[in-house]
């Protein structure tokens, strides 16, 4: 990557991305487990993860939209 074209990322944005990635993984893992139990399956399949990921995308979207920008909160104070 050309250093002249590098884009800086604010700390709050990087922290939010890490949090969202963790939330997504957690939602998918829990959802896939629930789907496997509902199917009376002894293993979690690719299909379970796929369905759970689709649900997690929607749920994470709601979570992201409900959050406020920490920088905006700081400036308002």
Helices and strands as residue ranges (DSSP letters): G 3-5, H 11-38, H 46-66, H 70-76
